[in-house]
Structures are given as structure tokens and as C-alpha cells.
Amino acid sequence: MYGQLTALASRHQVTLVTFAGPGQGDRDALHYLRASGIEVHAVWRSPLTGIARWRRRWWLGRQWLRGKQPWRAGEFWDSEMQRLLERLAERFDLIQVEDSAMAMYRYPSHAPAVLTDHEVKVVSRTGLRRIHGLEWRIRLACTEMDSRRWHGYQPAAWARFERIQVFTPRDAATLRTMAPALASRVRVNPFGIDLPLQNDEIEEDEDHIVFIGGFAHAPNVDAALWLCHEIMPRIRAIRPSVRLTIVGSQPPHAVRALAGRDVTVTGTIPSIDPYLSGAAIVLAPLRLGRGMRLKVLQAMAYGKAVITTPLGAAGLIGPCQPPVVIGRDSEEIARATAALLATPDERRALGRQARAFVAEHYTWQWYRLRLDALHAELQSRDCDCMTADPWEAEVPTDGWAHRYVEANRRGTRT
């Protein structure tokens, strides 16, 4: 979101309306955004304690059981936010809403609106039956029940917007299948990333592989379990000196129990930089979930060789094949990992290609150009005549992004 906001603010007057709190980090972020020239209005959420906390949980639980909205949508409903939106409503030329959970609010009808759906939800079973512990079993059961709510909630939310932006062709195809009447409104725009500075002083460990993921997200738990139970034994058989570091916050007991002689589980860390910088290979063996994978793009931006699954590479679209290694099962991933560990020159060449690919297609400048083109469609009110292919925008002197950016030089209030 920071990358998107600052990219838009380079050409437009931008106002951010957001929830924030309760930590000092959120206060610092709001101050920094204001100092960057972005007007910020925040609904501050203080931590609830004691009986107030339990009242809130009881209210959310009752609303979830009685209603049809997913739990996450209920969590983000706040009458103060609705009042703030109504107070500011008349000021904008265009409204962009982030996350389908925020689609429940009433937005002004005079301004065109686009919804960015970060991850199209489908009815699915997580498959994490090997996880032990009552808390996680209850959480997984509720997750599967809640996923059915999204099936009805999402099409109704999408229908309220003139454009729906998603990050991957897979999500676009799913959206069009779930709501075929809205197919012409869908646009694919993979998000961007800041390129980190390259530090030649940090040398990678040739036998060190890294997996990164926040473990409040069930697909990352599944990936860590698959990696340690099925993939690592195959790598060890070929490359006995291999070591794995699993990096990420809130690891459940099942993930913490993976730690051993050649496996480290870090838990929450202040920065991923030293882990990515020192990694020989970054693995992202993802079998579940949707949306675009920041962990994959981030590792590529660091110039690392990345091995992932077809699902992990979702969103890496462009005019050429992305420079990552795709493995479809544990055997393919293990053999590819061992082969790259044994060939440092090939591994580092792949990392250089990955960084160049990100620099060419996935900086915030390119994201903003594609987003500007989408905004220009809405402001032209000629909403159904535009191509949905975002990669025409990759040529800065031609294509629909350039034409509409040039036609929209005056900027907007968003």
C-alpha cells in the first residue's frame, strides 16, 4: 500500500482514508505518509481489554452466525468509518477501495470507483489435517465454513464498482466465472515492489535455503509442513550439507516442531533482509491460497534464485517467461534445489535475471502507469471499449497505458 500511495502521489492529489492502530508503528506510518504529501484521515482502533474485548467478540460472533457476511468483512465494519467517508465524499474525482472487506461501505455515486480485490476467495478445504492442537483445528474448521460466505458476498461487492482490479490472471478468471456479468469490468494489474540496494559485502551461504511466510496464513503453514516432511528429505539425500531456515511470524506448534539439526524456525524477526541476503536459494513451495505472492517477488528483487510451484508463480506475467524454477511436486522441487546448490554460477545468473525481470516489469512506476490507465478508463466513461491486457502498458511509447496517461496529464483527486 505504501508503494501504491507514493506512486500515485507523484502525479495526483491523494487522500488516504484508513483504519489504524493500536501500535506506535501505525502512528509513525501515518506521520510519515503525511510528511510525504498525502492527506491522511484515520479511524483509530484502540486495543480492547477486559469486558469490552469480550463484548466485541460476542457481537462479531453473533453477527457472523445470524448474517451472511464473512467474518473478515464484519471485523472491518465501523460506523465511524462510514461517517468519515460521507463527510469527505464530495471532494474526489475518483475513489479506489482496497480489499473486498471494505466494499460494504456506502461510497458516493458521483465519482467512479475501482475495487482492488487482493485475493479472490473460493470455497475450499485447507487440507491441513496433519496439524495438531485444538486451537488450530477449530480455526481451520471455521475458515472452511467462512469460505462459503465469500461465495455469496464477493459478487454482490464486485457489482458495486465500475472496475475490479486483481493481481493475477488466475483470480481474474475465477472472478469472471463467479460473476460472468461483470467480466468486462475486470482488469489484471500485478503489484510492484521497491528494488533493494545490492550489498556485495554479504556473501551467500552456498548450502543455505530459506522459506519466508507469515503463519497466521494457513497456506504458509501447509508449505512449511510439505517442505520439511517431503521435500527436505529428498534434498538431504543428494546434498547432505543443506540447511533450511523457516522465517515468519506466529508459527504454530506444528511449524515450531519442525526445528532440528539442519532446520531453524525463527518466529517473528525485525527484518528479513539478512535472511534473504544470505540465502543461496529461496523456496516457496505453495499448494494453497490465491492472489500474488510477495515473498516470490521480494526474493527475485534481492537477486535470489527462486524455486516455487505454479501457484507460487501466479502473477508473474509478462511478455517473457519469468526467471524462476517451477516444480510441480516434491521430487521436482528437491532435484532443482540440489542442482542449483551444486552450480553456484548458474544459481547466481538466475538471481541476476530475476532482479532484472522485476526491475523491468514490477517497479511501482509500472504499476502506477497501468493503474493510471485504468483510472483514465473510468474518467472517460467509455468503460467497455478498453483492452484488458495490462502488458501493452509495458512499452512506454505505445499501448493503452501510455495513451491514457498522456490524455490524463491534469491529474486527479483520489
N, C-alpha and C positions, 0 to 999 in steps of 0.2 A: 504494500500500500504506500509506503514511503517513496519507493521508486516511481510509482504511478503519479502520486501527488506532485512531486518535484518536477517530473517530466511535463505534466500538464501546466504547472505554474510558470514554466519557461515561456509559454505563449498565451496563457489565458489568466483571467482573474478567477481564482479558485477559492471556494468556501468549503470547508470540511465540517460536516455535522456528524458527530460520533459519540458512542459510549466511551467512557474512560474510567480507570480506577480498578482497584483501590491503591495500587502501588505507587511509590515515588517515581519509578521508571515511566509510568504514564504521564505524570506531571512534567517530567523532563522532556518527554517526547512532544507534548502539546506546546511547551515553551519553545522548543527547537523549531517546530513547524511554523509557529507564529513569527519567529525571527527570520524564517526563510521567505516570508511574504505571503503566507497562506492564512486566510481568515479562518479561525477555528471556533466552533461552538460545541461544547461538550456537555453531555449529561453524565454527571459524575456518580459513580456507583461506589458507595462506601461499604466496607465489609459488614455483613450482618452477624450478630452474635446472639447467643442465648435464645430466648423465646422468639425473637424477631426472625432469626435464621430458620427455625423450625416452622414458623407460620408461613414464611415464603415457600419453603419446600412443600408444605402441605397444600398451599394454594396451587403451586405448579402441578403437583401430582393429581389433585382433584380436577384441574382444568384439562390435563392430559387424558385422564380416564373418561371425562364427560364429553370432550370435544373431539375434533378431527385433525387438529394441528399436530405436527411433530413436536417433540419435547424442545428441540433447539429453537424453534420459532417462538414457543411460549416463553422461553428464557429471555428472549430479546424484546418482548413486548413491554413498553413502558409509556404511560400516558404523558409523562413529561416530555419524552421524545416527540410524540405526536403534536403536542402544543408548540414545541420549538420549531418543528417543520412548518406548521401553519403560520407561525409568526414570520418566518423567513421566506415563505413560499413565493411571493411576488417578485423577488429580486433576481430570479435566474432565467437565463436563456435556455438552459439545458440541465437536466438532472441525471446523474449517474448513481445507481444504487448498487452497492457491493453486497453480495451474498443473498441467496433466496430467502433466508430467515428475515431479512429486512424488507421483503416485498409486501409484508402485511400492512404496512403503514399507508395512510392516505397521502398521496402526492398531488401537487397542483396540476390541473388539466391543461393549463395554458402553455406549459413548457414540454417539449418532447422529452422522453425518458428512456434510458437504457438500463437494463439489469445485467450485471455480471454474475453469472452462476458459476462459482468456483469449482463445484463438483456436483454433477447431475446424479441424484440418488436413484438407485434401483432397488427393487425388492430382492434381497439376497440373504443367504445364510453365511455367517462368517467362517464356519469350518474350523474354529479354534477349539476343538473339543479336547485337545490334549492339555489345555491349561487347567491347573488345579487351583482350588480355592473358591470358597462360596461367593466371595465378593465379585470375582471376575466372571463366574458362571452366571450370576444374576445380571451383571452388566451386559454380558453377551446376549442373554435371553431378551432383555429389554431392548437392546439395539436391534435385534431381528424383528421384534414387534413394532418398534418405532419406524423401521424402514418402510413398512406398509403404509404408514401415514403420508410419507413423502410422495407416494404414487398418486395420491389424490390432491395433495397440497400444491405440488410443483406446477402442473398445467394451469391451475387457476392463478397462481402467482405470475407465471410467464405471460399469460394473456393480458395482463395489465400494462405491459410495456411494449413500446413500438420496436425495440430491438432487444435481443437477448444475446449477450456475448459469452462465449465459453472458450476454454483454453485448448481443447483438443478436438480433432475430428471425431473421435470416438464418442465424446459427450454430445457433439452436435448431432451425430447420427441417432443416438439414443433419444435426444430431445425431440427430433423430428418424428421418430417412431411413436413416442408417447403423446405428442401433440401435433399431428400432421397439419392441422390448420394453421399452425404458427411457423411452418417450415421456412417461409420466405423471410422471417424476421431474424433468423439465426445467423450469427457471424462467428468465425473462429479467429481468435487473436491470442496466440501464446504469449505469456507474460515475459518480462525482461529480467535482467539481473545486472548488478554492478560488477565489473571486472575487477577482481582484487589485484593489488600490486604483486608482481612476481618477486619472490625473495630467493635469490640464488644461494644465499648463505645456508639455508635449511636443506639438508640432504635427505632424500627419502630413504627409508629402510626397505631394502630390496625384498624382504620376506614379510612385510607388514601389510595386511589388508584391513580395511575399515568399512564398517556399516554404520550409517547415521540415520536416526529416526526417533521422533517423539513417541513414547509408548502409551500415551493416552489414546493413540490412534491404533485401532485393532490390526489393520494391515501390516503395521510395522512389527507388532508382536509376532504375527504369523511369519513374516520374513525372517526375523531373528531365529525363530524356532526351526524353520526349514534350513536356514543357513548352517546352524550348529548340528542339527540331527542328521542331515542327509548330505549337505554339500561339503562341509569341512572334513569329514572322514575320507572322502574321495580325494580332496586336495592333499591331505596328510600322506595318503598312500603314495602320491607322486612327489610331493615336496615336504618332507618331514619337518623342516625348519620353519614352516609357515606359522605366523601369529595373527590372530584376529582381535581387533578392538571394536566393541559394540558401544556406540556413543548415542546418548539420548536421555531425555528426562523421563521420570516416572516409570522406570522399568518394573513390571510386576514380578512376583516371586518366580514365575516360570522363566523369565528372562534373566533375573539375577542368578538363578541356579545354573545358568549356562557357563558361568565363570569357571575357569580351570587353569591348567598348566599353560596352555597356549591361547586362552580366550580371556580377555579383560572386558568387564562391563563397567562403564564409568559412572552411570547415573547422570544427574544434572551437572553441567560444566559451565564455566563462564564464557568460553569461546570455543568454537570448533576449529579455529584457524590452525593450531598446532597439529591437530589430528589429520586434517586434510593435507597440510603441507608435508607432513612426514609419511603419508601413506604411499605405498608403491601402487596399489590398486584400490579403487573404491567399488564395493559390491552393493548392488541394490536389487536383491532377488525378490521382487514383489509379485505376489499372486493375487492379491485382493485390492479393492479400492478403485477409485476413478480419479479424474482430474489430472493435472500436470504435476510432475514430481520435481519440487525444488531441489531435493537432495541430488538428483542426477545433474541438473543444470549447474548447480553450485560446484560440484566436483569437476565438471568439464571446464568451468570458468577458472578453476585453480590449475588447469593443465594436467589433470589426472586421467589415467586410463580408467574407463568405467565399464563394468560388466553388469548387465541388467537383463531383465526379461522384456518381452514385447510390451507388457503392461507398463513396466517402468520407463520405457522409451516413449510412451504416449505423449504427444505434444511436441516432440522433436521433429516437426515437419519443415519442409523447405524444398528448394529446387534440387537438392542432392541428398544422398544417404548420410544420416548423421554419423559421426565418427565415434560410435560406441560399439561394444561387442554384445550381441544378443544371444542369450542362452535360453532354450525353451524348457529344459529340465535340469535336474541336479547334476547329471553326468556332463552335459554340455557346459554348464557354468564352471564345474570343477576343472575340466580339461582346459578350458580357455584361461582360467585363472592361473593354473600351473604353467601353462605355456608362456604367458606374459611375464610371470615371475622369473622364468628362466631366460628371458630375452630382454634385457634392460633397454637396449637401443630401440627395439620395436615398441616397447611399452611407452617409452618417453616420446617417441614420434607420434604415437596415438594420442597422448596427452596434449602435445602441441597442436595437433589437428583439431582436437576437441575445443581447446581455448579459442583457436581461430574461428571455428564454427560459431561459437557463442558470440564472439566479437562482431561477426558479420551479420548475424540474424537475430540475436536475443539481447541486445542492449536496450535500455529504456528509450533511447532515441527512436529505434524501430517500432517499439511498442506504441509510443506516442503517435508516430506517423499513421499507423494502422488505426489507432483509436480516433485520431483527428478525422480520418476518412469516414469512419462510422458516424461520428458526430455530424459531419457535414451532410451525410445522407439524411439524417433526421431533420436538420435545419432546412434542407432543400424541400422537405415534404414530398420528395419524389421517391417514396420509400421502397418500391418494389422493382425498380429498374436496375439496381446495382448488382454487380457480381459479388459472390460470397467468397471468392478466392483471395485470402489475405496475402498471398505471396506475390501478387502483382505489385504490391507496395514495396517489395524489396529492391526495386530498381528506382533510384531516387529521381531520375529524369523522365519517368514514364509510369504508366499504371494508374489505377484509380486512387491510390493514396496521394500521390503527388498532385494529380489534377484537383482533388478536392481540398487538399491543404492549401494549394495556391489560390483556390477560389474562396478560401475562408480565412484570409490573412488578418481580418479585423479582430479575430479572437472572440471568445465568448466568456460568459459568466457561468461557471459550472458549480 
